[in-house]
Amino acid sequence: MATPATILVLGIGNYLMGDEGVGVHAIKALERETIPPGVSLLDGGTGGFHLLSYLQDYPTVLLIDATMDGGAPGTVRVLRPRFASDFPRALSAHDIGLRDLIESVILTGKLPDIRLLTVSIGDLNDMRTELSPEVSAAIPSVVASVKEILADLLTEGPAGEDQ
């Protein structure tokens, strides 16, 4: 019998806007890797409220998203956000951002244990599916960070408590 998935790795981003789609590119890279049982991968695209049920259904979620935080493009950071304000804003005006999605989940009372992996980007690039060289070079670091986080999560109990 298969182990039920308890961890969701969710890549967010608009694939048609260059570096803003880094979360989607990361999921594609992770799909070529060996992922432990109990972990699901999901290309969340541009987010939106259709992702609400995923955030409610998994006790632990690792989000991968681009951020315009002023860091050098390709800088990878891992955060353990505590508040909706800790999440990056939507990078394009037509998208529902992670912050909006998290605020909605908070209202349902079913907020999972969340880890946020961000990749710093420079400018938004409409109608380009390729990543810039700097952000593309960060994908192996993103994959390694995800694997490290998953190894840690799978040896911890709920909400990061040791078993």
C-alpha positions as CSV (number, residue, x, y, z in Angstrom):
1,M,0.0,0.0,0.0
2,A,1.3,3.4,-1.0
3,T,2.2,5.9,1.8
4,P,-0.3,8.8,1.7
5,A,1.4,12.1,0.7
6,T,1.7,14.4,3.7
7,I,4.1,17.0,2.2
8,L,3.3,19.1,-0.9
9,V,6.1,20.8,-2.8
10,L,4.3,23.6,-4.7
11,G,6.0,25.7,-7.4
12,I,4.3,29.0,-8.2
13,G,5.0,31.3,-11.1
14,N,3.9,32.4,-14.5
15,Y,5.8,30.3,-17.0
16,L,5.3,32.9,-19.7
17,M,7.1,35.7,-17.8
18,G,10.7,34.5,-17.8
19,D,12.2,34.4,-14.3
20,E,8.8,34.9,-12.6
21,G,8.1,31.3,-13.6
22,V,11.1,29.9,-11.6
23,G,8.8,27.9,-9.3
24,V,7.3,26.0,-12.2
25,H,10.8,25.4,-13.6
26,A,11.9,24.0,-10.2
27,I,9.0,21.6,-10.2
28,K,10.0,20.4,-13.7
29,A,13.5,19.8,-12.4
30,L,12.3,18.0,-9.3
31,E,10.1,15.7,-11.4
32,R,13.4,14.3,-12.9
33,E,14.7,13.5,-9.4
34,T,13.9,10.7,-6.9
35,I,11.4,12.1,-4.5
36,P,10.7,10.3,-1.2
37,P,7.4,8.6,-0.5
38,G,4.9,10.8,1.1
39,V,5.8,13.9,-1.0
40,S,3.7,15.3,-3.9
41,L,5.0,17.8,-6.5
42,L,2.6,20.3,-8.0
43,D,3.1,23.0,-10.7
44,G,0.8,25.7,-9.2
45,G,1.2,28.0,-12.2
46,T,0.0,31.5,-11.4
47,G,-1.5,30.5,-8.1
48,G,-5.1,31.5,-7.7
49,F,-7.7,30.3,-5.4
50,H,-7.8,26.9,-7.0
51,L,-4.8,26.1,-4.9
52,L,-6.7,26.7,-1.7
53,S,-7.8,23.1,-1.3
54,Y,-4.2,21.9,-1.7
55,L,-3.1,24.2,1.2
56,Q,-5.9,22.8,3.3
57,D,-5.3,19.1,2.4
58,Y,-1.6,18.9,3.2
59,P,-0.3,19.3,6.8
60,T,3.1,20.5,5.4
61,V,3.7,22.6,2.3
62,L,7.0,23.7,0.8
63,L,6.4,26.7,-1.6
64,I,8.8,27.7,-4.3
65,D,8.4,31.2,-5.7
66,A,10.2,34.1,-7.3
67,T,10.7,37.3,-5.3
68,M,11.9,40.8,-6.2
69,D,13.6,41.4,-2.9
70,G,16.6,43.3,-4.2
71,G,18.9,40.3,-3.9
72,A,21.1,39.3,-6.8
73,P,19.2,37.3,-9.4
74,G,19.5,33.6,-8.6
75,T,19.8,34.1,-4.8
76,V,18.0,31.2,-3.0
77,R,16.6,31.8,0.4
78,V,14.6,29.4,2.7
79,L,12.1,31.1,5.1
80,R,9.7,29.8,7.7
81,P,7.0,32.5,7.4
82,R,4.8,33.1,10.3
83,F,2.5,35.7,8.9
84,A,0.8,36.4,5.5
85,S,3.0,39.5,5.3
86,D,6.1,37.3,5.2
87,F,5.1,36.1,1.7
88,P,6.1,37.9,-1.5
89,R,3.6,40.1,-3.1
90,A,2.1,39.1,-6.5
91,L,4.7,40.1,-9.1
92,S,2.2,40.9,-11.8
93,A,-1.0,42.8,-11.3
94,H,-3.3,40.1,-12.8
95,D,-2.1,37.4,-10.4
96,I,-3.5,36.3,-7.1
97,G,-0.3,36.4,-5.0
98,L,0.8,33.9,-2.3
99,R,0.0,36.5,0.3
100,D,-3.7,36.6,-0.8
101,L,-3.8,32.8,-0.9
102,I,-2.3,32.4,2.6
103,E,-4.7,35.0,4.0
104,S,-7.6,33.0,2.6
105,V,-6.2,29.8,4.2
106,I,-5.8,31.5,7.5
107,L,-9.5,32.4,7.4
108,T,-10.4,28.7,7.0
109,G,-8.4,27.8,10.1
110,K,-6.4,25.1,8.2
111,L,-3.0,26.7,7.7
112,P,-0.4,24.0,7.1
113,D,3.2,24.1,8.3
114,I,4.8,26.1,5.5
115,R,8.4,26.5,4.3
116,L,9.0,29.1,1.6
117,L,11.9,28.8,-0.8
118,T,12.4,32.0,-2.8
119,V,14.6,32.8,-5.7
120,S,15.5,36.4,-6.3
121,I,14.8,37.8,-9.7
122,G,15.5,41.1,-11.5
123,D,13.0,42.3,-14.0
124,L,9.8,40.7,-15.2
125,N,9.9,39.5,-18.8
126,D,6.6,39.1,-20.6
127,M,6.3,36.3,-23.2
128,R,9.5,34.5,-22.5
129,T,9.6,30.9,-21.2
130,E,13.3,30.7,-20.6
131,L,15.0,31.7,-17.4
132,S,17.8,34.2,-17.3
133,P,21.3,32.6,-17.0
134,E,21.5,33.7,-13.3
135,V,18.2,32.2,-12.3
136,S,18.7,29.1,-14.4
137,A,22.0,28.5,-12.7
138,A,20.1,28.6,-9.4
139,I,17.9,25.6,-10.2
140,P,20.4,23.0,-9.0
141,S,20.6,24.9,-5.7
142,V,16.8,25.0,-5.5
143,V,16.6,21.2,-6.1
144,A,19.3,20.6,-3.4
145,S,17.6,22.8,-0.9
146,V,14.2,21.1,-1.5
147,K,15.8,17.7,-1.0
148,E,17.5,18.9,2.2
149,I,14.3,20.4,3.5
150,L,12.4,17.2,2.7
151,A,14.9,15.1,4.5
152,D,14.6,17.3,7.6
153,L,10.8,17.3,7.4
154,L,10.6,13.5,7.0
155,T,12.6,13.0,10.2
156,E,10.6,15.5,12.2
157,G,7.1,15.2,13.6
158,P,4.2,17.5,12.9
159,A,5.0,21.2,12.8
160,G,8.7,20.6,13.2
161,E,8.6,18.7,16.5
162,D,11.0,15.9,16.9
163,Q,9.4,12.5,17.1
